[in-house]
Amino acid sequence: MKISANFFLASLLLSSLCVAASAGIIEDVRNSIAQKNYSLAEKQLRDYRAQYGDSPESVEALSWMGRGALGDKQYGKAIVYARQTEQLSLQQLKRRPLDAEPHLPIALGAAFEVEAQAMAAKGNRAEALLLLHRALKTYNATSIRTRIQKNINLLGMEGKPAPALDESEYLGPRPASLNSYRGRPVLLFFWAHWCVDCKHEEPVLEKINAEFQPKGLAILGPTQRYGYAARGEDASPQAELQYIDDVRQKFYAGLSGMPVPVSQENFKNYGASTTPTLVLLDRHGRVADYHPGFMAYDDLRARIEKLLAQ
């Protein structure tokens, strides 16, 4: 019994060490990349793989190396890292579904994003879009669909007709179809109830609304359910909808006249994997500007002024 107990404790300790190492490799690599020390990041990842083998965590860590190289405009290196990430992801997918855990979808989604953006930066936009469309076809039924669509939109959505919105469920005033806004510029504000940057965008949008609504600008705020409510607690669809409305009334009171369609399909069609995502439509219903992430007042105002002047 004593031997069995010792064996059990040793196994438990080894398991704990493996979990800690898996969690730590991503943070270690990201810290090295933040210091622009790619050689150290490569060594950390190489040492981890030698001791623990490949895992979804190590593949995500590799994807961060691609993102770092892209941010540093080292496009050739970024493409190499992205393709390595995709290759290792495909090996993992032989043993598990893509969405069986969180790290592999992050890694594979980043691989397509980094490679496409690096290719576009090198002047190969058409090839980048072809890569993304192939990935969208392959992974359309997975969690990375929205991220792939976001990158397609970044590279090719401007000047194209805006996808219709699903308005069957909504909060606030009843939304009209996008076609009914023809002749007016429209700003779509994709937000999430948990999103801090979305809340920071509210005073910007309130100011924009006060200034440009008299000039015809309409603002719509699409959102969606995420399966949880306050403090990340699981929530039924109806309970989460009520929570979203509570957040809307508390943090977006200055935009009470903004219709809020509630639909996951809107997020998928617009590729709004980042919140907030701001999409500006011209008077003809075409996408004039597509911007994932927070936008400051001066920047957003300048883009609207440019649109109104056209």
N, C-alpha and C positions, 0 to 999 in steps of 0.2 A: 504493500500500500504506500509505503514511504517513497519508493522509486516512482510509482505512478503519479503521486502528488508532485514530486519534483519535476517530472517530465511535463506534467500539465502546467506548472508554473513557468517552466522554461519556454514552453510553446506559447503561453499567453504573453510572456515578455517579448519573445521574438515577433509575435504578431503586432504588438503595440509599437515596437521599433519600426517595423515595416510601414505601418500606418503613418507614424510621425515622419519618416523619411519621405513618403509619398506626398504628404502635405507640404513638407519643407522644400522639396526640389523646385516647385513652381515659384515660391517666394525667393529662394536663393538665386535662381536664374533671372528673375525680374529685377532683383536688386543689382545684380552684376550688369544687366543691360542698362539700367538707369545710370550707372556709372560709365557706360559705353565700353565696358570691358568684356568684349565678346569672347576672347580667349579663355577668360575665367569661366564664363557661362558655359562654354563648350566643355571645359574640363569638369565642371560640376555635373553636367548632364552625362558625360562619358563615365565618370566614376559611379554615378547612381545606377546607370544601366548595367555596368559591370557587376555591381553587387546585387541588384534587385531585378534585373531584366527590364524589358519594356513593359510599360503600363500606360493606361490613359493619362495618368498624371505626368509621366515623362513626355508623352506626346504633346500635351498642352504646354509644358515647359518649352519644348522645341518651337511651338507655334509663337511663343513670345519673342523668341530670337528673330523670327521673321518680321514680327511687328516692329521690333526695335530697329532692324535694318531699314525697313520701309520708312520709319519716322526720321531716320538719319539720311534718307535719300540714297542709300546704298542699294539700288534697285536690283542689280545682279545678284548680290548676296541674299537679298530678300526673297527672290524667286527660288534660289537654291534651298533656303530654309523651308519655304512654303511647299515645295515639291517633296522634300524629305518628310515633312509633316503629313502630307497627303498619303505618301507611301506607307508610313508607319500606321496611319489611321486605318488604311485598307487592310493591313495585316491584323489589326485589332478587330476589325469588323468580321473577320472570319470566325471569331470566337464569341462575339456578342453583338446584339443590335446596337445601332448608333445611339439611341436614347435610353440605354440601360443604366447609364450613370451620366453625371454632368460634364466630365472633363473632355471626353471624346468629341461631343458636338461642338464644344468651344474650340477645340483644336482644328477640326476639319473645316468648320465655318471660317476660322481665321486663315487657314491655308488658302482657300479660294479667294478670300478678300484680299490678302496680301499679294498673291500672285497676279490677280487681275489689276489691282491698283498699280503695282510695279510695272506691269506690261503697258498699261495706259500711260504712265509717266514717261516711259521710253518711246512713246509714239505709236504703240500697237493697240490702239483702242478697239479696233474691230476684232482682233484676236482675243482680247480680254473679254469682250462681250460674248464671243463664241464659247469661251471657257465657262463663263457664268451660266449661260443658257443650258449648256450640257449638264452642269452641276445641278441646276434647278430641275431639269427633267429627271435626273437620277434620284434626287433627294427631296422631291416635291412633297412627299408624305411624312417628312421628318421635321424636327424642331429647327433645323437650319434653313428651312425654306425662306423664312422672312429675312434672314441675314443675307442670303444670296440675292434675293429680290432687291434689298436695299442697295447693294453694290451695282446691280443692273441699272437701277434708277439713277444712281450717282453718275454713271457713265453715259446713260442714254435716255433719261426721262425728259430732260429739258427740251421744250419745243413740241413734245408729244401731247395728245389729248389726255386729260386727267382721267384715271379710272373712276367709274361711278362708285358712289358710296352706298353701302348697305345701311338704310335708315329705318329698318323695321323695328328696332328697339332703340330708345333714346332717353335722355334726361334733359330737363330744361325745356325750352321752346321746341316745338315740333320742327325738325329739319326739313328743308325743301331739297329737291334733287339738285345736283350741281348744274344741270342744264338750265334750271330756272334762274341761275345767277348770271347767265350770259349777258354781257354788257357791263358787268361789274367785276373788279378784281376780288379774289377770294384768298384768304389765308387759312390753311388747315393746320391745326395745332394738335398733333398726336401726343397724348399724355397718359400717364399711369398713376393710379392712386397712391403708389408707394414711392413715386419719383420726386426726389428732392429738387433736382434741377428744373423740373416742371413747375414746382411751386415758385422757384426763383424767377421763372419766365413770366409769371402772372402779372407783376407790376409793369413789366415791359409791354405786355399785350394790352393791359388796361390803358396805358398811355397811348399806344398805337391806335387802339380802338377810338379813343376820344378824339384823336387828331384826324384819323382817316375815314371813320365811318361817315361823317358828313360829305366826304368825297366819293362815297360809294363802296368802300371796302366792307366786305362781309367776313366774319371770323367764325369758323366751325371748329369744334374741339373733339374729334373722334377719340374714344378710349375703348378698352376691352376688359374682360374678366381675366384674372390670373389664378383663380382657384383658392385664394386666401384673402383675408381682410387684415384687421389690426394685428400687429405683432407677429405677422406671418401665420396666424392660426387658420386652419382649414375652414372654408365657408361654403355653404350651399350657393347656387347661382343667385337666388333671390336675396340671400343675406349679403352676398358680396355687392350686388347691385345697390342695395340700401347703403352699404358702406361707401361705395363710390359716390353716391349722391351726397352723403354726409361730408365727404372730403371736398366735393365740388362746392357745396354751400359754405363751407368753412374757409377754404383756401383760395377759392376762385369767385368770391362774392362780387368782385368788381367786374366780372364777366358773366353776370347772371343772365344776360340776354343771349348768350352763346349757345346754340344748339349742340348737344353732345350725343352723337350716334354711338351706340355701344355694340361693337362687332369685332370679332377676331379677324374676319375676312378683310376688313378695311386695312388692318395692320399688315396682313400678308400681301395684299395687292399693292400697297404703297411701300412695302419693305421697311416698315417702321420698327426695326429691331432695337433702335436707339430711341430713348425718350429723354427730352422731347425731340420730335422731328417736326420741322416747319416746312410746309409746301405752299408756295405762292403760285396762284393761277392767274393768268391774264384774262382780259375781257372775253376772249374766245374760248375759255375753258381749257387752255393749254398750260402745261407746267412751265412756269417762268423761272422758278428757283426751287431747288430741293436741298434741304440742309438738315442732316441729322445732328442733334445736340443743341445745347443752349445757344441763343443768339442775343447779343447785346442790343440795346435800344438803337444806338447810332447806326449799327450795321443793318438792322432790320428796316429802320426808317429809310436809309439810303436805297435799299433794294425796292421798297414800295414806291418811293419817289421816282426812281428810274422807270418802274413799270407804268406809273400813271403818266409819265412824260412821253411814253411811246405812242 
